Amino acid sequence: MTQIRGSAFAISMFCILICSCRKEYSREIGVTSNPPLGDDCVITSITPYDSATGKGYGSFHITPGTNNLAEKIEWFDSTSLTLDFQASLTYINDTIRINNNEFFLLDGAGRIKEFNTLENPSDTSSDRYKYTYAYDAGGHLYGKNWFVMSYSTDVPFFVYKYEWVNENLVGVEVNEASGDKRTALRSELKYNDVKTVKNFLYYFPDADELAPYLFAVNMGAKSKNLLEAIIVRIYDSGGNEILTYNTEYKNYQFSADDYVTEVYASGDVIDGLPLVNGLTRFEYECK
């Protein structure tokens, strides 16, 4: 295996969002008001829109429970008016269980320190994967290991390094853990340093394994400023750049108390940040 894992889930979700429009979560594009939302707000709904028609595509919804911990995650498929994906999260001590085959382990601060899953979660005979996550003293994700259990339970397949500057994630590098330790991926993130945002998104362009859960789990500190662009470069075994992804984020709208209520994405879809091209709006629930 010479390439970083692709995200079948992310691809399927993008197709659902592009092809669907659930009425309950559709709203017309227009002038939005910006009243304050409140204290300790968390995202509970993400809805992408067709900029031409003003209709919402499918919707991603999070049901918060005790202490704003996510209890349920749902992707609505409006083509069939059914749920295409649903996960109920069960919290037992230091474990968040998704199902019999997938679960998260938490560290003492409630952050994800390990994710056990399958190459294809719908196929129990597929390869078993394990991801481990490490944080610095400030709570920033600085390292990740990806284990393919049929390859080795002790030696990672790829290692991930995260670079933070002024409380913003600015770079990611992915290398093979053994052999010539070639670089497989590099990412660069750019920000508007003037604007600070509240409890918005994790900007992990490599985290395709977390695509269904990224809005609902604790991965430590989030970037404090406004994301403007992500560049992802993929390299072959000879160190040659073979793919480049460029995505811009602009036309942000905010509540009066600086929660992001909408953003416009253009360019390439990034696996670890499932925002499709066009307008996306966000709803929150506050204490």
RODRENRO-336224 format. One record per residue: x, y, z of N, C-alpha, C in turn. Coordinates in steps of 0.1 Angstrom, whole numbers, plus 2048, in hexadecimal, padded with zeros to 3 digits. Layout:
<drenlums>
XYZXYZXYZ ...
</drenlums>
This chain:
<drenlums>
8097F480080080080080980C800 8078157F68118207F580A82E7F6 7FC82E7F87F583B7F87EE83C806 7EC8488097E484B8157D6847813 7D084281E7C283D81D7B9847817 7B084380E7A684C80879984A810 79085480F78485481877885180F 77484480F76884080875C84780E 75C84881B75184E82274F85C81E 75B86481E75A87281A75587480C 75A86B80375586C7F574686A7F4 74285F7FB73385C7FA72B867800 73086D80B728878811728884808 7338878017338937F87288907ED 7288847E871E8817DD7108837E2 70D87E7EF7008807F56FC88E7F6 7068967FB7038A57FD7018AC7EF 7088A87E57068AE7D86F98AA7D2 6F489E7D46E98997CD6DC89A7D6 6DC8A07E16D189F7EA6CC8AD7EF 6C08AD7F46BA8BA7F96AF8B6803 6B18B480F6A78B08196A08BD81D 6928BD81B68A8C981E68B8CE82C 68C8C583668C8C98436988D2846 6A38D083F6AF8D78416B38E1836 6AA8E382D6AD8ED8226A88FA826 6B19058226AD9128246B191B819 6AA9258166AE92E80B6BA93680E 6C39388046CE9428066C8950806 6CD95880F6C89668106D096D81A 6CC97881E6D29808286D097A836 6DA97783D6D997084A6DB97A855 6D49798606D698286B6E197C873 6E798487C6F29808846F1983893 6E697E8996E59808A76EF9778AF 6F297A8BB6FB9728C36F59648C5 6FD95A8C66F794C8C86F79488D7 70194C8DE7019498ED70F9448F1 70F93D8FC71B93890271D9298FF 72A9258FE72D9178FD7259108F2 7269158E671E9108DA7259058D3 71E8FB8CE7248F08C671C8EF8B9 7238EB8AE71D8E98A17148DD8A2 7078DE89E6FE8D389D6F98D088F 6FB8D98866F68D68786FF8DD86E 7028D686370A8DB8587028D884C 6FF8E38446F78E28386FD8E982C 7028E18227078E88166FB8EC80D 6FE8F68056F38FC7FC6F78FC7EE 6ED8FC7E56EF8FE7D76EF90D7D5 6FA9137D16FA9227D06F19277C5 6EE91F7BB6E59237B06D79237B4 6D29197BB6C49187BE6C191C7CC 6CB91D7D56C99217E36C39167EB 6C390A7E66BE8FE7EE6C98F77F5 6C58F28016CF8EA8086D08DC803 6DC8D78026DE8C97FF6DB8C180B 6E08B580C6DE8AD8186E48B3824 6E18AE8306E68B583C6ED8AB846 6F78B084C6FE8A98566F98AE864 6F58A686D6EF8AA8796F58A3885 6F88AA8906FE8A589C6F48A78A7 6F189D8AF6E889E8BA6F089E8C7 6F18AA8CE6F98AB8DA6F28A58E6 6FA8A08EF6F489B8FC6FA8A2908 6FD89A9127028A091E70F8A691C 7118B292171E8BA9207218BC911 7178BE9097198C08FB7208B58F3 7218A98F972889E8F271E8988E8 7238968DC71A8918D17158838D5 7088818D37018758D56FE86D8C8 6FC8758BD6F886F8B16FD8778A5 70187189B70587888E6FD872883 6F887B87A6EF87786F6F387E863 6F38778586F487D84A6E787A843 6DF8858406D288383A6D488282B 6CE8788256CD8768166BF87A812 6BE88580C6B088A8086AB8847FB 6B487D7F46AF8767E86A586C7EB 6A88647F669F85A7FA69785E807 69A86A80C69486F818697865824 6A38608246A785782F6B585C834 6B985683F6C68588446D084F83D 6DA8558376E484C8306EF847839 6F184F8446FB84B84E6F685085B 6F88478656F484A8736FD84387D 70284A88770A84489170684989E 7038408A77008448B570D8418BE 71184B8C571D84B8CD71A8478DB 72083D8E071E8388EE72B83B8F6 72984290173584690973583C915 74183591674382C92275182E927 75283593275F83993876884092E 77383A92977C84192077A83D912 76E83790F76B83290275F8388FC 75F83B8EF75483F8E77518348DD 74782C8DF7458218D673B8258CB 73E8228BE7368258B372E8188B0 73480D8AF72E8008AD7377F58B2 7347E98AE73C7DE8B374B7DE8AE 74D7E58A375A7E489D7627F289D 75B7FC8A176180A8A17608118AE 76A8168B376A81E8C07758278C1 7738328C977E83B8CD7828398DB 78E83B8DE79383C8EC79784B8EF 79484F8FC79685D9007A285E909 7A98699097B386C9137AD87391F 7B58779297AF87C9357A8889933 7AB8909287A489D92579889B91C 79488F91978888C91178B88D902 79888E8FE79B88F8F079D8818EA 79B8808DD79D8738D77AC86F8D7 7AF8648DC7BD8608DC7BF8538D3 7B484C8D07B58408C77A883E8C0 7A883A8B479C8378AC79F8298A6 7968208A97968128A378B811899 78E80D88D78480D882788802878 78180286D7847F8862786800855 78E7FA84C79080083F783804839 77A7FB83976C7FD8357637FA840 75E8048477568018537497F8851 7457F78447397EF84173D7E083E 74A7DE83E74F7D083B7587CB846 7537C384E75A7BE85A7667B6857 7677B184A7737AA84677E7B2841 77C7BF8407867C883B7917CB846 79C7D18417A87D384A7A47DB856 7A97D88627A77DF86E7B27EA86F 7AD7F78717B68028737B5807881 7C180D8857C18148927C9821890 7C382C8967CA8398957CC83D8A4 7D88428A67DB8488B37DE8578B2 7DA85F8BC7DC86E8BB7E38738C7 7EC87C8C57F48828D07F28918D0 7F28978DC7EF8A58DE7FB8AC8E6 7FD8B88E48088BF8EC8018C58F8 8098CC9008048D190D7F98DB90B 7F88E28FF7EE8EC8FD7E18E58F7 7E18D88F57D68D18F07D58D08E1 7E08D38DA7E08D38CB7E48C58C7 7DD8C08BD7E18B38B77EF8B58B0 7F98AE8B48068AF8AD80B8A38A6 8048978A980988B8A37FD8818A1 7FE8798977F586E8957FC86288F 7F88568937FE84A88D7F2842887 7F483D87B7EA8348757F0826874 7E981D87A7ED80F87A7E3807871 7E97FF8687E17F58617E47E7868 7DB7E286F7DD7D78797E27CB872 7DE7C88657E37BC85E7F27BE85A 7F67CB85A8047CE85780D7CD863 8097D486E8107D387A8077DA885 8077D38918007D989C8087E38A4 8157E38A181F7EB8A98257F68A1 8277F489482E7FE88C823805884 82281388581981A87C81C81886E 81181A86681381A857817828852 810832857813840855814848862 81C85286381C85B86E819869869 81287187180D87E86E813888878 81889387381D89E87B8158AB878 8118B28838098BE8818108CA887 8118D587F8188E188380E8EC887 8108F28938078FC89780F909899 80A91489481092289680592B89B 8089328A67FE93C8AB7F09368AD 7EF92A8B27E39238B57DB91F8A8 7E291E89D7DC91A8907E490E88A 7DC9048867E38F987E7E78FE871 7F48FE86E7F99048627FF8F9858 8028ED85D8088E38548068D5859 8058CC8508058BE85380E8B684A 8168AD84F81F8A584781C89684A 81B88E84081987F84282487883C 82A86F84483586783F833858842 83985083A83A84183D84184084A 83D83685284383585F85082C85F 85282585485E81C85386381D845 86D81584287381583587A822832 87882882787F83582487884182A 86C83E83086484883786185482E 85D85082285A85B81884E86481D 84E87081884387981A838876810 82C87481582187080D81787C80B 81788581580E89181481389C81C 8118A88168138B581E8078BE81C 8038C58277F88CE8267FD8DB82C 7F88E68267FA8F482A7ED8FB82C 7EB9018387DF90883B7E191783D 7D991F8387DB92E8397CE93483F 7D193F8477C694584F7C595484E 7BA9598517B89678547BB969862 7C796F8657CB9708737C497B87B 7BC9838747B598E87B7A8989882 7A297F87C79597A88179696D889 79196E89579096389E78295C89E 78294F89E77594889E7739408AB 76693D8AE7639358B975F9278B6 76591D8BC76190F8BB75C90B8AE 76490D8A375F90A8967628FC891 76D8FA8897708ED88377E8E9886 7818DC88578E8D78857938D7876 79F8DC8737A48DD8667AF8D3864 7AB8C68647B58BB8627B38B6853 7BA8BB8497B88B683C7BB8A8839 7C28A18427C68938407BC88A847 7B388E84F7AC88685979F880852 7A187984779587384178F868849 79786285279185885B78685E864 78886B86777E871870773879869 77387885C76988085575A87F85A 75687385E748872863746878871 75187A87875187D88675788A88A 75E89188076689C88375F8A788A 7528A988774A8B488D7468B089C 7488A48A074289F8AC74B89A8B7 7588998B47618948BE76C89F8C2 77289C8CD77C8A58D378A8A18CE 7908AA8C579D8A78C07A78B28C5 7A48B78D07AD8C18D67A98CF8D2 7B48D88D27B28E68CE7AE8E88BF 7A68F28BD7A38F58AF7AB9028AB 7AD90489E7B39108997AB91C89D 7B29278A27AB9328A77A693C89D 7AD93C8917AA9468877A294087B 79F94987279694686779E93F85B 79B9338587A192B84D79E932840 7A89348387A693A82A7AA93081F 7B39278217B791E8177BE91281C 7BD9078157C48FA8187CB8F680B 7D78F280B7DE8EC8007E38DE804 7E08D47FD7E48C68007EC8C17F4 7F88BC7F78008B67ED8038A87F0 80189F7E68038917E780F88D7DF 8178847E48248807DE8248717DB 82B86D7D182C85F7CE8398597D5 83C84C7D38478467DA85484C7D6 8558537CB8628597C78638687CC 85986C7D485A87A7D98548847CF 84E8807C48488897BA83A88D7BE 83789A7BD82A89F7C082189A7B4 8168937B880E88D7AE8008937AE 7FC8987B97EE89F7BA7EF8AB7C3 7E88B57C07E78C17C87D98C57C9 7D48C87D67C68CC7D87C78DA7DE 7BF8E37D97BE8F17DE7B08F47E1 7AD8F97ED7A08FD7F17A090A7F8 7979137F47969207FB789921802 78992880E77D92A81677B939818 77093E81476D94C81475F950817 75C95D81774E96181974895C826 75095C83074B95883D740961843 73695C84972D96485172D95F85F 72A96986972C96687772096A87F 71E96488A71496A89471B97689A 71397D8A27199898A97239858B3 7239798B872E9758C173896B8BB 73A96D8AE7459678A67459588A4 7399528A473894489F736945890 73D93C88973B93C87A72D936877 72593D86F71893886B71893385C 721937854722932847730935841 73492D83774092F83073E92A821 74792F81874692B80A753924807 75391880275F9117FE76090F7EF 76C9117EA76E90F7DC77B9087D9 77B8FF7CF7878F87CC7858E97CE 78F8E27D378F8D47D57898D07E3 7828C57E377D8BF7F07888B97F7 7898BC8047948B780D78E8AC815 7948A081578E89481C78B89782B 79589D83179489F84078B8AB844 7868B383A77E8BE83D7728BE834 7678B683775D8B382E7538BF82C 7588C98257508D48207518D4811 7458D280B7458D27FC7468E07F6 7488E17E97498EE7E373C8F57E4 73D9027E773190B7E872E90F7F6 7229137F971F91980671B90D810 72090F81C71C90682771890E833 70D90B839709912845709909851 70A90F85D70C90886970190D873 6FC90387B6F39068866FA901893 6F690889E6FD9058AB6F29028B5 6F68FB8C06EE8FA8CC6F78FF8D7 6F19088E06F990E8EA6F390B8F8 6FC90B9026F790990F6EF915914 
</drenlums>
